[in-house]
């Protein structure tokens, strides 16, 4: 009986694989939609990583952030990107730690509830890769930060029926440059970022 159930499950999974189409994302500029896009909050991840006393890399995330993108695939440098992060949404998986990180020695969220990134330059480095340089404002201080970006393509997403763009990005900055000096260098100065997002074409477009 167990063997029959296992066989049935394998057949069912195989059928599902045929019902769900493979990705049809396009990456050629002429095949991509131009216009205004909004972040899909259901498919958006912003991770931060920092060295912990040389023993390990401590990983957390921000649960609440938004972004807007004006996308010009034939001339990426003309595209515009702005990201707003609610720093109160910091999430290390440890509630007591999160309260500490919201405090005045760290993100000081009562005075600075938001961090903001505004792109100032976009350079293409490969068929689906690029660098986005922008101004990051954190704790009231603005400094340039560069993100290495991979474009995963664009297509009409078959579940939602909405045109979608997918991106991944990585970058790093020194927190001390923004005045967050607490426990440097025991707790790492460099903050690494890892980002995975989908953008949806605005309904009015």
C-alpha positions as YAML, in Angstrom:
chain: A
units: angstrom
residues:
- id: 1
  name: UNK
  ca: [0.00, 0.00, 0.00]
- id: 2
  name: UNK
  ca: [2.78, 2.44, 0.92]
- id: 3
  name: UNK
  ca: [4.59, 1.70, -2.34]
- id: 4
  name: UNK
  ca: [1.38, 2.39, -4.30]
- id: 5
  name: UNK
  ca: [0.91, 5.74, -2.52]
- id: 6
  name: UNK
  ca: [4.52, 6.72, -3.20]
- id: 7
  name: UNK
  ca: [4.12, 5.81, -6.88]
- id: 8
  name: UNK
  ca: [0.89, 7.82, -7.06]
- id: 9
  name: UNK
  ca: [2.65, 10.84, -5.50]
- id: 10
  name: UNK
  ca: [5.46, 10.66, -8.05]
- id: 11
  name: UNK
  ca: [2.97, 10.52, -10.94]
- id: 12
  name: UNK
  ca: [1.04, 13.47, -9.49]
- id: 13
  name: UNK
  ca: [4.21, 15.55, -9.12]
- id: 14
  name: UNK
  ca: [5.17, 14.75, -12.68]
- id: 15
  name: UNK
  ca: [1.76, 15.89, -13.90]
- id: 16
  name: UNK
  ca: [2.08, 19.13, -11.95]
- id: 17
  name: UNK
  ca: [5.42, 19.73, -13.59]
- id: 18
  name: UNK
  ca: [3.76, 19.54, -17.00]
- id: 19
  name: UNK
  ca: [0.90, 21.84, -15.95]
- id: 20
  name: UNK
  ca: [3.20, 24.60, -14.62]
- id: 21
  name: UNK
  ca: [5.00, 26.18, -17.58]
- id: 22
  name: UNK
  ca: [8.71, 26.87, -17.56]
- id: 23
  name: UNK
  ca: [9.80, 30.47, -17.15]
- id: 24
  name: UNK
  ca: [9.45, 32.63, -20.25]
- id: 25
  name: UNK
  ca: [11.43, 35.59, -18.98]
- id: 26
  name: UNK
  ca: [12.97, 37.86, -21.58]
- id: 27
  name: UNK
  ca: [16.23, 39.72, -21.10]
- id: 28
  name: UNK
  ca: [16.63, 41.37, -24.52]
- id: 29
  name: UNK
  ca: [15.92, 45.13, -24.20]
- id: 30
  name: UNK
  ca: [13.58, 45.22, -27.20]
- id: 31
  name: UNK
  ca: [11.45, 42.45, -25.65]
- id: 32
  name: UNK
  ca: [11.02, 44.20, -22.28]
- id: 33
  name: UNK
  ca: [8.32, 46.55, -21.13]
- id: 34
  name: UNK
  ca: [9.20, 50.18, -20.47]
- id: 35
  name: UNK
  ca: [7.57, 52.17, -17.69]
- id: 36
  name: UNK
  ca: [6.83, 52.50, -14.01]
- id: 37
  name: UNK
  ca: [7.06, 49.49, -11.70]
- id: 38
  name: UNK
  ca: [6.22, 48.93, -8.03]
- id: 39
  name: UNK
  ca: [7.74, 46.46, -5.62]
- id: 40
  name: UNK
  ca: [5.88, 43.18, -5.09]
- id: 41
  name: UNK
  ca: [5.98, 42.94, -1.27]
- id: 42
  name: UNK
  ca: [5.21, 39.21, -1.43]
- id: 43
  name: UNK
  ca: [8.43, 38.57, -3.34]
- id: 44
  name: UNK
  ca: [10.91, 40.96, -1.76]
- id: 45
  name: UNK
  ca: [13.78, 40.05, 0.56]
- id: 46
  name: UNK
  ca: [16.38, 42.40, 2.05]
- id: 47
  name: UNK
  ca: [19.04, 40.62, 4.10]
- id: 48
  name: UNK
  ca: [21.94, 42.13, 6.06]
- id: 49
  name: UNK
  ca: [25.02, 40.28, 7.25]
- id: 50
  name: UNK
  ca: [27.69, 41.33, 9.72]
- id: 51
  name: UNK
  ca: [30.71, 39.68, 11.33]
- id: 52
  name: UNK
  ca: [30.11, 38.57, 14.93]
- id: 53
  name: UNK
  ca: [33.34, 38.62, 16.95]
- id: 54
  name: UNK
  ca: [35.12, 36.71, 14.20]
- id: 55
  name: UNK
  ca: [33.18, 33.56, 15.09]
- id: 56
  name: UNK
  ca: [30.37, 33.73, 12.56]
- id: 57
  name: UNK
  ca: [28.32, 35.89, 10.23]
- id: 58
  name: UNK
  ca: [25.18, 37.22, 11.90]
- id: 59
  name: UNK
  ca: [22.27, 37.43, 9.44]
- id: 60
  name: UNK
  ca: [19.04, 39.42, 9.69]
- id: 61
  name: UNK
  ca: [16.55, 41.17, 7.48]
- id: 62
  name: UNK
  ca: [14.22, 44.12, 7.14]
- id: 63
  name: UNK
  ca: [10.61, 43.02, 6.82]
- id: 64
  name: UNK
  ca: [9.12, 46.32, 5.62]
- id: 65
  name: UNK
  ca: [10.53, 48.19, 2.65]
- id: 66
  name: UNK
  ca: [9.21, 49.66, -0.57]
- id: 67
  name: UNK
  ca: [10.73, 50.58, -3.91]
- id: 68
  name: UNK
  ca: [9.75, 52.27, -7.15]
- id: 69
  name: UNK
  ca: [11.42, 51.69, -10.50]
- id: 70
  name: UNK
  ca: [11.13, 53.62, -13.77]
- id: 71
  name: UNK
  ca: [12.54, 51.07, -16.19]
- id: 72
  name: UNK
  ca: [14.16, 51.95, -19.52]
- id: 73
  name: UNK
  ca: [15.71, 48.70, -20.81]
- id: 74
  name: UNK
  ca: [17.19, 50.19, -23.99]
- id: 75
  name: UNK
  ca: [18.98, 52.85, -21.95]
- id: 76
  name: UNK
  ca: [19.48, 51.49, -18.42]
- id: 77
  name: UNK
  ca: [21.29, 54.64, -17.32]
- id: 78
  name: UNK
  ca: [18.02, 56.52, -17.79]
- id: 79
  name: UNK
  ca: [16.19, 54.21, -15.38]
- id: 80
  name: UNK
  ca: [15.34, 55.51, -11.90]
- id: 81
  name: UNK
  ca: [15.20, 53.59, -8.64]
- id: 82
  name: UNK
  ca: [14.28, 54.62, -5.12]
- id: 83
  name: UNK
  ca: [14.08, 52.36, -2.06]
- id: 84
  name: UNK
  ca: [12.68, 53.23, 1.37]
- id: 85
  name: UNK
  ca: [13.37, 50.89, 4.30]
- id: 86
  name: UNK
  ca: [11.43, 51.06, 7.56]
- id: 87
  name: UNK
  ca: [14.29, 50.49, 10.00]
- id: 88
  name: UNK
  ca: [11.83, 49.64, 12.78]
- id: 89
  name: UNK
  ca: [11.13, 46.41, 10.86]
- id: 90
  name: UNK
  ca: [14.60, 45.03, 11.57]
- id: 91
  name: UNK
  ca: [14.33, 41.30, 12.21]
- id: 92
  name: UNK
  ca: [17.20, 39.20, 13.52]
- id: 93
  name: UNK
  ca: [14.91, 36.40, 14.69]
- id: 94
  name: UNK
  ca: [15.66, 37.46, 18.28]
- id: 95
  name: UNK
  ca: [13.06, 39.93, 19.65]
- id: 96
  name: UNK
  ca: [15.30, 41.21, 22.46]
- id: 97
  name: UNK
  ca: [18.14, 41.78, 20.01]
- id: 98
  name: UNK
  ca: [15.80, 43.64, 17.67]
- id: 99
  name: UNK
  ca: [14.81, 46.02, 20.47]
- id: 100
  name: UNK
  ca: [18.50, 46.69, 21.13]
- id: 101
  name: UNK
  ca: [19.17, 47.33, 17.45]
- id: 102
  name: UNK
  ca: [16.30, 49.83, 17.32]
- id: 103
  name: UNK
  ca: [17.93, 51.78, 20.15]
- id: 104
  name: UNK
  ca: [20.07, 54.91, 20.09]
- id: 105
  name: UNK
  ca: [23.36, 53.01, 19.91]
- id: 106
  name: UNK
  ca: [22.37, 51.40, 16.64]
- id: 107
  name: UNK
  ca: [19.55, 52.35, 14.24]
- id: 108
  name: UNK
  ca: [18.00, 54.93, 16.58]
- id: 109
  name: UNK
  ca: [14.62, 54.31, 14.99]
- id: 110
  name: UNK
  ca: [12.76, 56.92, 17.06]
- id: 111
  name: UNK
  ca: [14.81, 59.66, 15.40]
- id: 112
  name: UNK
  ca: [15.47, 57.92, 12.09]
- id: 113
  name: UNK
  ca: [12.63, 55.51, 11.26]
- id: 114
  name: UNK
  ca: [13.62, 55.24, 7.60]
- id: 115
  name: UNK
  ca: [16.68, 54.54, 5.48]
- id: 116
  name: UNK
  ca: [16.62, 55.58, 1.84]
- id: 117
  name: UNK
  ca: [18.54, 54.57, -1.28]
- id: 118
  name: UNK
  ca: [18.27, 56.68, -4.44]
- id: 119
  name: UNK
  ca: [20.09, 55.50, -7.56]
- id: 120
  name: UNK
  ca: [22.42, 58.05, -9.13]
- id: 121
  name: UNK
  ca: [24.00, 55.90, -11.86]
- id: 122
  name: UNK
  ca: [23.43, 52.57, -13.59]
- id: 123
  name: UNK
  ca: [26.19, 50.85, -15.58]
- id: 124
  name: UNK
  ca: [25.76, 47.68, -17.64]
- id: 125
  name: UNK
  ca: [28.55, 45.16, -17.02]
- id: 126
  name: UNK
  ca: [27.19, 42.13, -18.93]
- id: 127
  name: UNK
  ca: [24.16, 40.74, -20.73]
- id: 128
  name: UNK
  ca: [22.21, 40.45, -17.48]
- id: 129
  name: UNK
  ca: [24.46, 42.20, -14.95]
- id: 130
  name: UNK
  ca: [25.12, 45.75, -13.90]
- id: 131
  name: UNK
  ca: [26.18, 48.14, -11.16]
- id: 132
  name: UNK
  ca: [23.82, 50.57, -9.50]
- id: 133
  name: UNK
  ca: [25.47, 53.43, -7.64]
- id: 134
  name: UNK
  ca: [23.28, 55.46, -5.35]
- id: 135
  name: UNK
  ca: [23.03, 57.62, -2.27]
- id: 136
  name: UNK
  ca: [22.22, 55.72, 0.92]
- id: 137
  name: UNK
  ca: [20.83, 57.84, 3.74]
- id: 138
  name: UNK
  ca: [21.06, 56.21, 7.16]
- id: 139
  name: UNK
  ca: [20.96, 57.92, 10.57]
- id: 140
  name: UNK
  ca: [20.66, 61.23, 8.74]
- id: 141
  name: UNK
  ca: [23.97, 60.70, 6.91]
- id: 142
  name: UNK
  ca: [24.19, 60.23, 3.14]
- id: 143
  name: UNK
  ca: [27.00, 58.26, 1.50]
- id: 144
  name: UNK
  ca: [27.44, 56.56, -1.91]
- id: 145
  name: UNK
  ca: [26.91, 52.80, -2.09]
- id: 146
  name: UNK
  ca: [27.26, 50.48, -5.10]
- id: 147
  name: UNK
  ca: [25.16, 47.37, -5.70]
- id: 148
  name: UNK
  ca: [26.09, 44.54, -8.06]
- id: 149
  name: UNK
  ca: [22.86, 43.60, -9.79]
- id: 150
  name: UNK
  ca: [21.71, 40.54, -11.74]
- id: 151
  name: UNK
  ca: [18.63, 40.91, -13.96]
- id: 152
  name: UNK
  ca: [16.53, 37.74, -13.96]
- id: 153
  name: UNK
  ca: [14.28, 38.88, -16.82]
- id: 154
  name: UNK
  ca: [10.80, 40.15, -17.43]
- id: 155
  name: UNK
  ca: [7.54, 38.50, -18.48]
- id: 156
  name: UNK
  ca: [3.86, 38.29, -17.67]
- id: 157
  name: UNK
  ca: [3.69, 36.18, -14.52]
- id: 158
  name: UNK
  ca: [1.28, 33.32, -15.23]
- id: 159
  name: UNK
  ca: [-0.23, 33.17, -11.72]
- id: 160
  name: UNK
  ca: [-1.03, 36.87, -11.25]
- id: 161
  name: UNK
  ca: [-1.29, 37.83, -14.91]
- id: 162
  name: UNK
  ca: [0.85, 40.92, -14.23]
- id: 163
  name: UNK
  ca: [4.02, 41.89, -16.04]
- id: 164
  name: UNK
  ca: [6.96, 41.26, -13.69]
- id: 165
  name: UNK
  ca: [10.68, 42.04, -13.53]
- id: 166
  name: UNK
  ca: [13.07, 40.07, -11.32]
- id: 167
  name: UNK
  ca: [16.38, 41.21, -9.83]
- id: 168
  name: UNK
  ca: [19.02, 40.08, -7.36]
- id: 169
  name: UNK
  ca: [21.67, 42.37, -5.87]
- id: 170
  name: UNK
  ca: [24.58, 42.41, -3.46]
- id: 171
  name: UNK
  ca: [26.52, 45.25, -1.90]
- id: 172
  name: UNK
  ca: [28.34, 46.42, 1.21]
- id: 173
  name: UNK
  ca: [29.02, 49.54, 3.23]
- id: 174
  name: UNK
  ca: [30.90, 50.56, 6.37]
- id: 175
  name: UNK
  ca: [28.42, 51.37, 9.12]
- id: 176
  name: UNK
  ca: [30.89, 53.67, 10.86]
- id: 177
  name: UNK
  ca: [30.67, 56.02, 7.87]
- id: 178
  name: UNK
  ca: [27.07, 56.66, 8.90]
- id: 179
  name: UNK
  ca: [27.92, 57.22, 12.56]
- id: 180
  name: UNK
  ca: [27.01, 53.71, 13.73]
- id: 181
  name: UNK
  ca: [30.24, 53.06, 15.61]
- id: 182
  name: UNK
  ca: [28.92, 50.86, 18.42]
- id: 183
  name: UNK
  ca: [31.27, 47.92, 19.22]
- id: 184
  name: UNK
  ca: [33.49, 48.43, 16.15]
- id: 185
  name: UNK
  ca: [35.67, 46.44, 15.46]
- id: 186
  name: UNK
  ca: [34.50, 43.59, 17.71]
- id: 187
  name: UNK
  ca: [31.22, 43.58, 15.79]
- id: 188
  name: UNK
  ca: [32.10, 44.03, 12.12]
- id: 189
  name: UNK
  ca: [32.13, 47.47, 10.55]
- id: 190
  name: UNK
  ca: [31.21, 46.17, 7.11]
- id: 191
  name: UNK
  ca: [27.53, 45.45, 6.52]
- id: 192
  name: UNK
  ca: [26.82, 43.13, 3.60]
- id: 193
  name: UNK
  ca: [23.50, 43.34, 1.77]
- id: 194
  name: UNK
  ca: [21.71, 40.62, -0.18]
- id: 195
  name: UNK
  ca: [18.53, 41.54, -2.07]
- id: 196
  name: UNK
  ca: [16.00, 39.51, -4.06]
- id: 197
  name: UNK
  ca: [13.01, 41.36, -5.51]
- id: 198
  name: UNK
  ca: [10.26, 41.32, -8.07]
- id: 199
  name: UNK
  ca: [8.70, 44.47, -9.54]
- id: 200
  name: UNK
  ca: [5.19, 44.65, -10.97]
- id: 201
  name: UNK
  ca: [4.16, 46.95, -13.79]
- id: 202
  name: UNK
  ca: [1.82, 49.59, -12.41]
- id: 203
  name: UNK
  ca: [-1.79, 48.78, -13.24]
- id: 204
  name: UNK
  ca: [-2.31, 52.12, -14.99]
- id: 205
  name: UNK
  ca: [0.54, 51.44, -17.46]
...
